[in-house]
Amino acid sequence: MAFKKSDFKEEDIRKFDTFLEAQKVFEDSNANANEKLEAIRYITEHKEIYYVLEMLSKLFKENRTEDNKYIDAAFFSFKVKPKRDKDFEAMFKMLKSDNAYLRNAVISFLQDYGQEAKEFVKKLMENEDKDIRIFAINILGDVRYEDSIDMLRHFIVKEEDINALMTAVDYLGEIGNKDDIALLEAIKKERNDEYVSFGIDMAIKRIKGDI
């Protein structure tokens, strides 16, 4: 359910004087919904996005329908806040959350504010740590920007680590098209590796619709 300003009933709104007061109410299981909605609004006004995300991640480890309105309220407030690398780092970590609603909120947000997030993904794709590069490719596969295919193609051409390469090949097999088959065949020939050949053959079959 999308969050709307009308979800706040003026007569029920509780005013806060400090961030700690608001956080105490938000974490109080006995507080009513309107108090908690106003608390999360106050918190997002006074704290950076990454802080709020870390708080949500700790409080909402599993999906409960009654918690979704607070997640919606937080992400609604994020729209007007400046977003920094640390905020995107926190969002990307939440893509591993067990809370499906929280994961989907992150994906939707990253899709809506693609350019800023996409630039950060590109930084991760160029990181010297192969595990971070693999993580970036997984993010790209989840979020799927309009030019995700081009980003994957560029990555595949220059990537040296086999595990990172094959992660990208796997995603290209999911979202690529028949124009990518020639590229994949060229990589297969260049690498001349049994593991690479097997993964590329599977990707090509998916592109063709054979599996």
Secondary structure, 3 states (H helix, E strand, C coil): CCCCHHHCCHHHCCCCCCHHHHHHHHCCCCCCHHHHHHHHHHHHHHCCHHHHHHHHHHHCCCCCHHHHHHHHHHHHHHCCCCCCHHHHHHHHHHCCCCCHHHHHHHHHHHHHCHHHHHHHHHHHHCCCCHHHHHHHHHHHHHHCCCCHHHHHHHHHHHCCCHHHHHHHHHHHHHHCCHHHHHHHHHHHHHHCCHHHHHHHHHHHHHHHCCC
